[in-house]
Amino acid sequence: MRLLLAYTACFVLWGSTWSVVKLGLEDLPPLLFAGTRMVLAGLVLLPLSGLHRTRLGARTWGLLVGVGVLQIALPYGLLFVAQQWIPSSWSALLFSTYAVWLLLLGRLLLPDQPLTPLKLVSAGLGLAGILALQREQLHGLSLSGQVVLGCALTLLATVSISLANVLVRRSLGHVATGLSVCVQTLSSSVLLLAGSFLFESHLPAHWTPRAVLVIAYLAVCATALTYQLLFWLLSRIPLTVVGVMPLLDTLVAVLLGVGMLGERVDSSLLVGGALILASAALANLTPSTPRPPPPTPEPDAEPEAPRQTA
């Protein structure tokens, strides 16, 4: 029962982030919103990260910060900006193409990850789903420039996170996941807040009770709590079951977008969503070529966790 509750909490909390971000953007500029969320999340994760007893070289610290730019600062800035213009259900579905980009980038950067026919089918389904999701918008690009831009930024953010995960697999496998998440979160929050100072100083920020609750929920419940639950689950359930979690949190995101925010359900959403979810499922369930053993991890290292949602 505890396993089921922890597993359900992870994908429900992660799936809820898309709708909650949409609410927060009504009060706060996107970069300020994202940066504040990451500061609080990093501070909550800090006591649990083992940072005080960790000894890493300068190169590893540099890699952690650099990967943090690709995994948090850049993509979360793009995602929060993009969600001003597109429905939260679209954001979640487009982001679920992460698994496909991971396969393609893994083929380019990891020599032991060949492109199999199943992986190519997965990529094709993902592309078809993206086109189907935007079918109505593609008929009138001149009237929906912001929507198209929002979709493009979301896909760019997804590619960035996929690239970061490939780099983590290749160069940071010896660093504990909790420590890696904490360092990347805190360092990226500085960049996001600096970006807000440079580009959003003219925009109003309304620190309403809703804005404060949204940031607290995203930082504590949807980041710190979910990662601790996930770390506990990783040693107790098969990795194939963990791989299904991104599909479940995407389904939660779509349902909440429709039910809580009143986002429209049309044929584009149904067909595009079905194709993208099928693509992600195939990508997650496609067996990988056996890989050589990773470097010996540090004492506190955990298995790699799936990507975090918005």
N, C-alpha and C positions, 0 to 999 in steps of 0.2 A: 504493500500500500504506500509506503514512503517513497519507493522508487517511482510509482505512478504519479504521486502528487508532485514530486520534484520535477519530473519530466514534463508534466502538464504545465506547471508554473513557468518553466523556461520558455516554452513556445507561446504560451498565452501572453506573458509579459513582453517578450520580444515582439510578438505580433501586434501588440497594442501601441508600440512606440510610434508607428506611422500616423495614427489618428491623433495621438497626444501631441506630437510635433506640430501637426496642422493647427491644433488649438493654440499652442504657444506662439506661433507665428502671427497670431492676431494681436499680440501685445508687444512682442520684441523683434528687433531686426535679426535676420538669420545668423550672422556671424557672432553677434553678441550672445544670442541664445545658445548656439552650439558651444562657444567658448566657455560660458558660465557653467553649462551642463558638464563639460569635461573637467573643469576645475574641481567641482564638487565631487564628481565620480572618482577622480584621481585621489582626492583627499580621503574619501571613504575606503578606497582600495589600498591606500598606503600602509596601514597597520597590518594588512593581510598579505602584503607582497613579499615580505622577507628582505626588503631592501637594506635594512640595517645590518644584516649579516651576510650580505652578498659582496663578493670580490670579483669584479669584471675588469677586463683590460680596456684601454682607451678606444681601441677599434670596435669592441663590442658595444660600448656606450654610444659611439658614433653611429653604428648600424641601427641600434634601437631607436635613436632619435630620427634617423633618416627614414627608416621603415614607418615610424610613426607619422611622418609627413604624408606618406603614401596611403597609410591605412586609416588615419583619423583626420588630420588637419585638412588636407585637400578634399577627400571625399565627403566628409561631414559638412564642410563649408559648401560644397557643390550641392549636396542633398538638401540642406536646409534652404538654400537659395531656390532650388528647383521646386520645392514643395509649396512655394508661394503661388505657383502657376499651374500645377497639375494635381489631380485628385490623389489622396493618400493611397488608394487602392492601386492606381497606376504606378506610383512610386514603388510600392512593395513588389508588384509583379515585375517591373523592369529590373529591380534590384535582385530578384531571384534568378536572373540570368547569370549571376555570379559564378555558379558551378560550371557553366559553359565556358566563360572567359578563363576560369581557372584551368580547365582542360587545355584550351588553346595556348595560353601563356606557359603552362607547364611543358607543353611540347616544344616551345621555343627555347626555354631556359633550363629545363631539366632533361638531359639526354636519355634518361630511362623511362620517359613518359611518351610513347609513340601515339599517334592518332590512329585509333582503330575505327572500323566502320561504324560501330555503335556510337563512338564519340562524335563522328562526323554527322550522324543522324541527329544526335542531341543538339549539335550546333545549328543544323538546318531547322529543326523545330523551334529553337529559340529565336532565330531570325524571322521565321514565319510568324511567330507569336508577336514579336515587336511590331511587324508591319500590320498584322491584323488589329492589334490594339489601337494603332494610330490610323486605321483605315479612313475614318471620317475626317480626321484632321488633315490627312494627306490629300484630300479632295479640295482643301481650301487653305493652303499654306499661307497665303497672303493675309488671311483673316485670323490666323492662329499662331503667329510667330512665337509668342511667349510659351505656348503649349509645346511646340516643337523644341524650343530651346530648353524647356524644363526636362523633357524626355532625354535630350542629348546630354545634358549635365548629369542626369541620373545614371545614364549608361557610362559616362566618363568616370563618375565616382565608383561605379561597380568594377570597371576595368582597373582602376587604381588600387582598390582593395584586393582584387585578385592578384595583381602584380606583387603587392606587399606580402600576401600569403605565400606566394611562390618563393620570394626572397627569404621569408622566415624559414621555410622548409630547407632552403639551400644553405643559409648562413647563420641562422640563430636557433637551430634545433637544440643547442646545449643550454639555452636560457629558459628558466622556469616560466610557464605561461602567465602565472599571476604577476610576476615581476615585469615581464614584457608588456602586459596590458597596462599596468600602472605607469611605467615610465613613458610609454607612448602616449597615454592619455594626458598626463601632466605636461609633457613637453609640447604636445599639440595644442593644448589649451592656450599656451602662451602665444602661439602663432595665430590662432583664431581670434583671440582678443586684440592682438596687434592689428590684424586685418580689419576688425571692427572699428578700431580707433582711426585707422587710415581712411576707410571707405564708408563708414556708417555714422560718422559724428553728426551729420545733418539729419539723421533719422530719429524720430521719437522712440523712446523706450518706456513702456508703461509697466511698472513693477506692481501689477495687480496681484491680489491673492491667487488668482488662477495661474498667472505666470510663475509665481514662486512654487506653487504646488506641482505644476508641470515639470519644472526643473528638478525639484526634489524627487518626484516619481521617476523621471528618466535616469537620474544619477544613482539613486539608492536602489530602487526596485528593478529597473530595467537594465542596470549595468552591474552594480556591486553584488546584489543578491543573485541575479541569474548566473553570473560567472561562478560564484561560490557553489551554487547548486549544480552547475555543469561540471565543475571540477570533481565534485563528489560523485556524480553520475558516471563519469568517464571510466572509472575503474570497476563499475558494477554492471554496466550494460554493454552489449555489442556495439562496435563502431557503426555498423550498418543501421542500427536504430538511431544513433546520434545523427547520421546522415539524413534521416527523414525529417529531422526537426525543422530545417529551413523551409520545407514544403508546408509543414503545419503552421509555422508562424506567418507565412505568406497568406495562407487561407484565412487565418484569424484577422490579419490586416485588411483583407478585402471585405470580410463580413462586417468588421467594425466601421470601415469607411462607408459602407452602404447603410448600415443600421444606425450608427451614431452620428455620422456627418451628413447623411442623406445624399450620398453620392449616387449618380445615376447608374443603373444597370441597363446595358444595351448589348447588342450582338457583338460589338467590338470587344467589350469587356469579357463577355463569356467565351468567345472563340479565342481571342488573344490570350486570355488568362489560362484557358485549358491547354493551349499549345506551349506556353511558357512553363507551366507547372509540369507538363509531360517532359519537356526538355530538361528541366532541372532534376526531375526524378531519374531520368535516364542517365544524366551526368553523375548524379550521386551514387547510383547503383552500379555503374559501369566498373568492372574490376580493373584494377591498375596492374601494370607490369611489376613484378617483384622488384623491390629496391634494395640496395645494399644497406646494411645496418647503419643507423645514424651515429654521429659522434656520441661518446659517452656523456650523458646529461649530468648536470650538477645535482646535488642531493635533493633539491626541492623541485626539480623539473617535473612537469606534468605532461600528459599527451596533448597534442595540438587540439585546440578548440575550434569549432566552426566560427565563421565570420559573425561579427555582431551586426545586428540590424540598426536602423536609425535610432 
